[in-house]
């Protein structure tokens, strides 16, 4: 009799609907204070986590200047943040593809 397959435990999700909504609010807002709050509290930490996970998943850690490249990638994500269109794709998909 074959062994029953064990399911992988669901890990902590770092990119949630709350973060998706924060990105949508950020794009829709023109208020500098609100944008700063949304970025500092929700978007910035998620972008950092996403870049770190992609670096380790695709084994970019062997590159000599990986810290500089990570910072450059985070700056690029902030640069394209206003171009995000929630009607076309989910925020996680959009930004993770761009990060890769």
C-alpha positions in Angstrom: 0.0 0.0 0.0 1.6 3.4 -1.0 2.3 5.9 1.6 -0.1 8.9 1.7 1.5 12.1 0.4 2.2 14.7 2.9 1.2 18.2 2.1 3.7 21.0 2.4 2.9 23.4 5.2 1.8 26.8 3.8 4.5 29.3 4.6 4.0 32.8 5.7 3.0 34.9 2.7 4.9 38.1 2.4 2.8 39.5 -0.5 -0.9 39.6 0.6 -4.1 41.3 -0.6 -3.3 44.1 1.9 -0.1 44.8 0.0 -1.9 44.6 -3.3 -4.4 47.2 -2.1 -1.6 49.5 -0.8 -0.1 49.4 -4.2 -3.4 50.3 -5.9 -3.9 53.2 -3.4 -0.3 54.3 -4.0 -0.9 54.5 -7.8 -4.2 56.3 -7.4 -3.0 58.8 -4.9 -1.4 62.2 -5.6 -0.8 63.1 -1.9 2.9 62.9 -1.0 2.3 62.0 2.6 -0.1 59.2 1.8 2.3 57.8 -0.8 5.2 58.0 1.7 3.1 56.2 4.3 2.0 53.5 2.0 5.5 52.9 0.7 7.2 52.9 4.0 4.6 50.7 5.8 3.6 48.3 3.1 5.3 48.5 -0.3 9.0 49.0 0.6 9.3 46.0 2.9 7.5 43.7 0.5 9.7 44.8 -2.4 12.8 44.1 -0.3 11.5 40.7 0.6 10.6 39.9 -3.0 14.0 40.9 -4.4 15.8 38.9 -1.7 13.7 35.8 -2.4 14.3 36.1 -6.2 18.0 36.5 -5.6 18.2 33.3 -3.5 15.7 31.3 -5.6 17.6 31.9 -8.9 21.0 31.7 -7.2 22.2 35.2 -8.0 24.1 35.2 -4.7 27.3 34.3 -6.6 27.5 37.6 -8.3 30.3 39.8 -7.0 28.2 43.0 -6.4 24.9 41.5 -5.3 24.1 44.1 -2.7 24.4 46.9 -5.2 22.3 45.0 -7.7 19.6 44.4 -5.1 19.5 48.1 -4.3 19.3 49.0 -7.9 16.5 46.6 -8.5 14.5 48.1 -5.6 15.0 51.6 -7.0 13.8 50.3 -10.4 10.7 48.8 -8.8 9.9 52.2 -7.2 10.5 53.9 -10.6 7.9 51.7 -12.3 5.4 51.6 -9.5 3.2 54.3 -10.9 2.9 52.4 -14.2 1.2 49.4 -12.5 -2.3 48.8 -13.9 -4.5 46.7 -11.6 -6.8 45.8 -14.4 -4.1 44.0 -16.4 -2.4 41.8 -13.7 -1.9 41.1 -10.1 0.7 43.3 -8.4 2.8 40.3 -7.3 3.0 38.8 -10.8 3.8 42.2 -12.4 6.6 43.1 -10.0 8.1 39.7 -9.7 8.4 39.3 -13.5 10.0 42.8 -13.7 12.4 41.9 -10.9 13.6 38.7 -12.7 
